[in-house]
Amino acid sequence: MSKDIKDIDVLIIGASASGLMCAIEAGKRGRRVIVLDHANKAGKKILMSGGGRCNFTNMNIDSSNFISHNAHFCKSALSRYTQWDFIAMVNDYHVPYHERDLGKLFCDDSAKDILNMLLDECKKAKVNIRLNSNVKAIKQHDDQSFFIESSQGKFKATSLIIACGGLSIPKMCASPLGYKVAEQFGHKIWPTMPGLVPFTLHTHDKDKLETLSGISVECTVSNERTQFSENILFTHRGLSGPAILQISSYWKAGEAVNVNLLPDFDVADYIRARQEKQPSIKLKTLLIEWLPKRLVLALFETVLLDLPLQELSKLRIKEIAERCHHWNIKPNGTEGYRTAEVTLGGVDCNELSSKTMESNKVNGLYFIGEVVDVTGWLGGYNFQWAWSSGWCAGQVV
């Protein structure tokens, strides 16, 4: 072998959450590991996640919290390396964290605590991380080893792991490289699209609602396939907030989503009850007890809002309740990969081992993390998939 080609056991493309976890586990087994990444820092998405606090996992991990064309694929990895395993590592490093709504775990201080923990583990495992490294070519030799040419040198590796993520958040150095490698080696790629992403609105809705920018409302957002009960946030571009981001991963272009602005009680029953007790108060007075005033003014006509409750017919009350419980809005689209937290679609799970993440087509080739057709909900699920899939590959490469 040429002297300018470095012979190693494991080459990982992507110093991502999954890539670092895989590197740690392979290094612990005494494997010679090199991680290549074209960014100038390792774990960039870790650092920016959770508003800089890193929502690193969730207390309630279950396979039903993931989207894939193969709903069963993620089960093995998630059961073999669980949220409790990652939490144990966090505890070993005395990283302070707290639990928020719906089981989300965040760092108390900074996402740097999680990244520094992973980099420290890499150092202990003698993992070599090379940044600012662009992959130029990948080939597989007759002996099934891989030849990788990069701006940081040439390498021969027994195992090649693709951990370079999806297309979301290009400013974090997102790249299509993982999909290109998969296609090069004959893998099927499910069409990719932005997930966990804000909606944009048609002009008529945007003009009507842009004055609501900054308003947040707890509600239930649904379509024909699923629903989420969290808050929505009105922005100057459209709709965001946890409930919107969640439903966006299940949204299809051209369809409307239903927003129940008051999911906790029956609006019609409440109006009728108040009609008897306070017949002279205006509808507007009643509605702003429940909803932000600016939202009420945007959703209902002024003439209607100025009516006293005693003048509301049964039909009017039904229509008011319908607007509160079934506000249908048809997005124009999404904000795209620019702000999407994840990429839907990716390498077909049916062509990978659910136990090891190894390709069923090419010995020694592995795909982990976001590049695979497994996408989690908002709330730490995608990081757990990264930890779990990376750990599984790290046991065998």
SETIBA-909386 format. One line per field, with one value per residue (C-alpha): chain; y, z, x. Coordinates in nm, 3 decimals, padded with zeros to 5 digits. Example, Ala and Ser with C-alpha at 12.3 -4.5 7.8 and 13.67 -1.06 7.14 Angstrom:
// SETIBA-909386
c c(A,A)
y c(-00.450,-00.106)
z c(00.780,00.714)
x c(01.230,01.367)
//
This chain:
// SETIBA-909386
c c(A,A,A,A,A,A,A,A,A,A,A,A,A,A,A,A,A,A,A,A,A,A,A,A,A,A,A,A,A,A,A,A,A,A,A,A,A,A,A,A,A,A,A,A,A,A,A,A,A,A,A,A,A,A,A,A,A,A,A,A,A,A,A,A,A,A,A,A,A,A,A,A,A,A,A,A,A,A,A,A,A,A,A,A,A,A,A,A,A,A,A,A,A,A,A,A,A,A,A,A,A,A,A,A,A,A,A,A,A,A,A,A,A,A,A,A,A,A,A,A,A,A,A,A,A,A,A,A,A,A,A,A,A,A,A,A,A,A,A,A,A,A,A,A,A,A,A,A,A,A,A,A,A,A,A,A,A,A,A,A,A,A,A,A,A,A,A,A,A,A,A,A,A,A,A,A,A,A,A,A,A,A,A,A,A,A,A,A,A,A,A,A,A,A,A,A,A,A,A,A,A,A,A,A,A,A,A,A,A,A,A,A,A,A,A,A,A,A,A,A,A,A,A,A,A,A,A,A,A,A,A,A,A,A,A,A,A,A,A,A,A,A,A,A,A,A,A,A,A,A,A,A,A,A,A,A,A,A,A,A,A,A,A,A,A,A,A,A,A,A,A,A,A,A,A,A,A,A,A,A,A,A,A,A,A,A,A,A,A,A,A,A,A,A,A,A,A,A,A,A,A,A,A,A,A,A,A,A,A,A,A,A,A,A,A,A,A,A,A,A,A,A,A,A,A,A,A,A,A,A,A,A,A,A,A,A,A,A,A,A,A,A,A,A,A,A,A,A,A,A,A,A,A,A,A,A,A,A,A,A,A,A,A,A,A,A,A,A,A,A,A,A,A,A,A,A,A,A,A,A,A,A,A,A,A,A,A,A,A,A,A,A,A,A,A,A,A)
y c(00.000,00.351,00.534,00.832,00.617,00.578,00.229,00.236,00.021,00.266,00.585,00.790,01.070,01.327,01.455,01.458,01.329,00.981,00.994,01.088,00.819,00.556,00.673,00.648,00.293,00.173,00.337,00.168,-00.164,-00.076,00.013,00.273,00.542,00.858,01.099,01.339,01.647,01.936,02.186,02.384,02.247,01.908,01.872,02.204,02.097,01.983,02.331,02.516,02.274,02.357,02.727,02.645,02.421,02.092,01.888,01.576,01.308,01.244,01.047,00.885,00.734,00.492,00.373,00.539,00.877,00.817,00.844,00.594,00.388,00.092,00.160,-00.134,-00.054,00.181,-00.054,-00.264,00.027,00.221,-00.082,-00.170,00.179,00.363,00.714,00.579,00.471,00.818,00.981,00.759,00.901,01.255,01.181,01.034,01.367,01.559,01.762,01.960,01.919,01.953,01.807,02.026,01.952,01.616,01.456,01.679,01.689,02.004,02.113,02.366,02.562,02.498,02.247,02.268,02.038,01.757,01.818,01.842,01.515,01.341,01.492,01.386,01.030,01.042,01.152,00.866,00.623,00.769,00.883,01.110,01.389,01.583,01.897,02.115,01.790,01.748,01.398,01.382,01.017,00.685,00.344,-00.014,-00.245,-00.611,-00.706,-00.513,-00.239,00.122,00.384,00.739,01.041,01.368,01.712,01.577,01.281,00.935,00.648,00.276,00.152,-00.180,-00.008,00.309,00.484,00.758,00.994,01.326,01.403,01.542,01.868,02.067,02.397,02.456,02.723,02.435,02.286,02.044,01.839,01.583,01.375,01.090,01.040,01.054,00.783,00.569,00.607,00.534,00.196,00.114,00.213,00.337,00.686,00.782,01.138,01.395,01.696,01.938,01.818,01.995,02.318,02.634,02.691,02.984,03.117,03.225,03.602,03.651,03.465,03.622,03.972,03.892,03.729,03.907,04.153,03.853,03.801,03.698,03.561,03.206,02.988,02.641,02.434,02.105,02.090,01.797,01.650,01.323,01.124,01.261,01.544,01.732,01.934,02.202,02.571,02.746,03.068,03.331,03.478,03.750,03.473,03.231,02.972,02.807,02.672,02.309,02.193,02.334,02.190,01.849,01.844,01.970,01.631,01.472,01.748,01.708,02.003,02.143,02.012,02.215,02.164,02.198,02.413,02.369,02.694,02.592,02.214,02.200,02.291,02.319,02.679,02.651,02.516,02.787,03.068,02.938,02.919,03.278,03.390,03.303,03.465,03.770,03.826,04.184,04.135,04.149,03.844,04.015,04.049,03.679,03.560,03.764,03.583,03.276,03.402,03.694,04.005,04.048,03.691,03.740,04.055,03.871,03.568,03.735,04.027,04.342,04.350,04.002,04.077,04.381,04.180,04.109,03.741,03.763,03.843,03.534,03.267,02.895,02.896,03.190,03.020,02.703,02.902,03.077,02.743,02.594,02.874,02.821,02.442,02.391,02.678,02.537,02.694,02.582,02.652,02.782,02.571,02.553,02.761,02.476,02.337,02.680,02.645,02.276,02.086,01.752,01.592,01.345,01.050,00.918,00.582,00.299,00.108,-00.214,-00.217,-00.191,-00.419,-00.287,-00.436,-00.299,-00.031,-00.214,-00.213,-00.534,-00.460,-00.366,-00.532,-00.284,00.013,00.166,00.447,00.611,00.914,01.157,01.025,00.715,00.719,00.757,01.092,01.163,01.402,01.732,01.691,01.504,01.207,01.274,01.298,00.967,00.810,00.947,00.805,00.468,00.413,00.533,00.305,00.001,00.053,00.119,-00.230,-00.404,-00.183)
z c(00.000,-00.084,00.204,00.158,00.229,00.602,00.693,00.963,01.090,01.092,00.896,00.995,00.772,00.995,01.341,01.421,01.726,01.573,01.429,01.760,01.947,01.694,01.714,02.094,02.094,01.817,01.987,02.317,02.134,02.033,01.675,01.494,01.422,01.214,01.185,00.890,00.883,00.638,00.908,01.122,01.447,01.560,01.663,01.528,01.543,01.902,01.994,01.838,01.943,02.208,02.193,02.291,02.580,02.380,02.427,02.438,02.489,02.619,02.917,02.704,02.406,02.206,01.846,01.789,01.821,01.494,01.126,00.873,00.577,00.799,01.133,01.303,01.201,01.489,01.762,01.792,01.827,02.066,02.291,02.290,02.374,02.559,02.692,03.034,02.897,02.763,03.083,03.277,03.072,03.134,03.507,03.505,03.372,03.628,03.353,03.516,03.336,03.393,03.264,03.081,02.948,02.786,02.917,02.735,02.896,02.857,02.986,03.269,03.133,02.777,02.491,02.513,02.816,02.597,02.314,02.553,02.714,02.374,02.270,02.601,02.545,02.193,02.335,02.588,02.306,02.096,01.819,01.559,01.449,01.138,01.062,00.749,00.556,00.226,00.090,-00.276,-00.365,-00.213,-00.367,-00.246,-00.329,-00.424,-00.067,00.046,00.216,00.139,-00.015,00.083,-00.070,00.118,00.155,00.479,00.314,00.176,00.387,00.362,00.606,00.682,00.787,00.645,00.845,00.693,00.970,00.787,00.849,00.622,00.446,00.733,00.844,00.566,00.772,01.000,00.700,00.599,00.295,00.055,00.070,00.268,00.010,-00.274,-00.110,-00.057,-00.424,-00.534,-00.364,-00.502,-00.211,-00.248,-00.111,00.000,-00.117,00.131,00.262,00.555,00.886,01.216,01.020,01.043,00.796,00.558,00.465,00.152,00.102,00.216,00.544,00.596,00.557,00.802,01.065,01.049,01.318,01.555,01.536,01.877,02.013,02.151,02.225,02.381,02.148,01.962,01.599,01.385,01.039,00.921,01.046,01.385,01.638,01.882,02.189,02.252,02.174,01.838,01.770,01.519,01.328,01.066,00.807,00.923,01.200,01.422,01.778,01.893,01.776,01.428,01.400,01.503,01.256,00.975,00.962,00.884,00.651,00.277,00.039,-00.035,00.274,00.561,00.928,01.202,01.505,01.819,02.000,02.312,02.348,02.721,02.725,02.513,02.393,02.299,02.640,02.814,02.609,02.682,03.054,03.054,02.852,03.147,03.410,03.219,02.915,02.855,02.829,02.480,02.303,02.274,02.653,02.691,02.422,02.547,02.880,02.692,02.396,02.326,02.225,01.897,01.799,01.879,01.666,01.375,01.388,01.433,01.271,01.482,01.439,01.589,01.871,01.977,02.020,02.376,02.458,02.479,02.106,01.999,01.839,01.874,01.519,01.592,01.906,01.707,01.446,01.714,01.879,01.541,01.475,01.816,01.799,01.425,01.283,00.952,00.796,00.470,00.468,00.151,00.227,00.479,00.547,00.399,00.499,00.611,00.945,00.943,01.242,01.060,00.718,00.643,00.416,00.342,00.309,00.288,00.617,00.439,00.295,00.636,00.938,01.221,01.471,01.334,01.074,00.819,00.454,00.329,-00.009,00.077,00.352,00.587,00.488,00.760,00.774,01.104,01.233,01.022,00.682,00.748,00.686,01.057,01.184,01.542,01.696,01.844,02.200,02.204,01.995,01.705,01.935,02.094,01.747,01.685,02.013,01.962,01.595,01.648,01.950,01.759,01.468,01.713,01.861,01.535,01.306)
x c(00.000,00.123,00.289,00.057,-00.250,-00.328,-00.451,-00.721,-01.007,-01.298,-01.359,-01.664,-01.788,-01.956,-01.860,-02.232,-02.417,-02.440,-02.088,-01.928,-02.123,-02.017,-01.655,-01.657,-01.790,-01.558,-01.260,-01.346,-01.311,-00.958,-01.042,-00.834,-01.093,-01.080,-01.373,-01.383,-01.606,-01.611,-01.718,-01.475,-01.625,-01.748,-02.112,-02.240,-02.605,-02.556,-02.434,-02.729,-03.002,-03.259,-03.176,-02.819,-02.927,-02.947,-03.264,-03.046,-03.314,-03.665,-03.794,-04.065,-03.884,-04.098,-04.089,-04.429,-04.251,-04.066,-04.160,-04.026,-04.142,-04.044,-04.211,-04.037,-03.679,-03.592,-03.714,-03.399,-03.156,-03.379,-03.416,-03.045,-02.921,-03.196,-03.245,-03.148,-02.810,-02.739,-02.867,-02.623,-02.335,-02.459,-02.478,-02.126,-02.002,-02.208,-02.374,-02.657,-02.991,-03.363,-03.688,-03.938,-04.285,-04.356,-04.036,-03.786,-03.440,-03.227,-02.888,-02.911,-02.617,-02.508,-02.514,-02.135,-02.161,-02.294,-02.046,-01.751,-01.861,-01.863,-01.529,-01.376,-01.500,-01.353,-01.020,-01.023,-01.099,-00.811,-01.046,-00.884,-01.121,-01.019,-01.218,-01.227,-01.200,-01.384,-01.439,-01.338,-01.387,-01.492,-01.422,-01.441,-01.151,-01.174,-01.080,-01.395,-01.192,-01.276,-01.050,-01.139,-00.970,-01.013,-00.859,-00.706,-00.539,-00.610,-00.736,-00.796,-01.062,-01.227,-01.552,-01.706,-01.979,-02.194,-02.303,-02.311,-02.679,-02.947,-03.023,-03.172,-03.016,-02.760,-02.581,-02.477,-02.292,-02.569,-02.473,-02.626,-02.306,-02.464,-02.736,-02.482,-02.272,-02.583,-02.678,-02.321,-02.345,-02.689,-02.913,-03.268,-03.330,-03.678,-03.756,-03.629,-03.820,-03.799,-03.945,-04.016,-04.045,-04.263,-04.548,-04.573,-04.918,-05.100,-05.104,-05.464,-05.401,-05.059,-05.200,-05.477,-05.257,-04.922,-05.036,-05.042,-04.665,-04.533,-04.861,-04.845,-05.150,-05.182,-05.398,-05.440,-05.332,-05.442,-05.485,-05.636,-05.336,-05.237,-05.264,-05.040,-05.135,-04.874,-04.849,-04.850,-04.665,-04.774,-04.479,-04.444,-04.403,-04.671,-04.710,-04.452,-04.428,-04.402,-04.748,-04.690,-04.341,-04.475,-04.764,-04.538,-04.366,-04.705,-04.829,-04.883,-04.874,-05.219,-05.395,-05.534,-05.460,-05.719,-05.641,-05.850,-05.776,-05.968,-05.933,-06.000,-06.369,-06.686,-06.718,-07.086,-07.184,-06.987,-07.143,-07.492,-07.415,-07.287,-07.591,-07.809,-07.587,-07.455,-07.677,-07.563,-07.185,-07.038,-06.904,-06.564,-06.543,-06.607,-06.364,-06.070,-06.101,-05.977,-05.776,-05.539,-05.731,-05.542,-05.627,-05.996,-06.007,-05.843,-06.072,-06.412,-06.593,-06.624,-07.003,-07.029,-06.785,-06.989,-07.310,-07.429,-07.460,-07.840,-07.855,-07.662,-07.880,-07.811,-07.676,-07.442,-07.315,-07.250,-07.056,-06.847,-06.766,-06.679,-06.430,-06.268,-06.255,-06.208,-06.007,-05.889,-05.582,-05.422,-05.046,-04.886,-04.580,-04.298,-03.990,-03.787,-03.452,-03.333,-03.514,-03.617,-03.482,-03.471,-03.485,-03.763,-03.687,-03.339,-03.166,-03.421,-03.427,-03.519,-03.166,-02.998,-02.958,-03.175,-02.929,-02.600,-02.698,-02.482,-02.583,-02.741,-02.586,-02.227,-02.025,-01.860,-02.077,-02.300,-02.556,-02.653,-02.842,-03.039,-02.926,-03.141,-03.518,-03.598,-03.724,-03.824,-04.071,-03.966,-03.840,-03.508,-03.620,-03.385,-03.085,-03.182,-03.197,-02.846,-02.713,-02.886,-02.799,-02.442,-02.399,-02.525,-02.285,-02.003,-02.039,-01.950,-01.742)
//
